[in-house]
Amino acid sequence: MENNTFAQLSNDKLEEITTLENKLGVILIAYDEATATNQMHGGSQSTSEINPS
């Protein structure tokens, strides 16, 4: 199983993000690009990942 790390956000920052998500009608997800790149080269990329670009 993967080891997930979560950001430590202040309540103010979390509220700002939640407000932005509600305004845009989306759920924002951040990830470490270096980790994602290593996973792709290691052959362990999940098929459930979505990349809109």
N, C-alpha and C positions, 0 to 999 in steps of 0.2 A: 504494500500500500504506500502511496505517496506521502511525503512529509509536507504538509501545507503550512505556510507561515502567513499570519494575518497582520496587517498594519495596526499599529497602536495609534488611534486617532482620538483627538480631544472631542468632547461632546459638540463643541462649536463647529469643528470641521466635519464631523459626521452629519450634523444638521444641514450644513451647506450642501454636502453631497446628496443627501436625501431630497432636499428642495430642488436641486438641479435634475435629479432623476425624475421626480414628479413633473417638473416643467417640461422635460423632453419626452416623458412617457417611456423611459427605458430603465434598465438596470445596468449601472456602470460596473465593469469588472476590470481590475488592473492585474497585470502579471509582469514578472521579471523576464524581459526579452532574452537575456543571456541564458536563463534556465530553459526557456521555450526552445531556443536555438539548439542547445545541447541535447534536449529530448528528441528533436527532429533528427539530428545526426546520429543519435543513439538508437533510433528505430522504435522509440517508445511513445510516439505521438498518439494522443487519444483521438479516436474518430468523432468524439462528441465536441471537440473544440470548434468554434466558429470564428472565422476571420473574415470580416466584411470587406477588406481591402483587396 
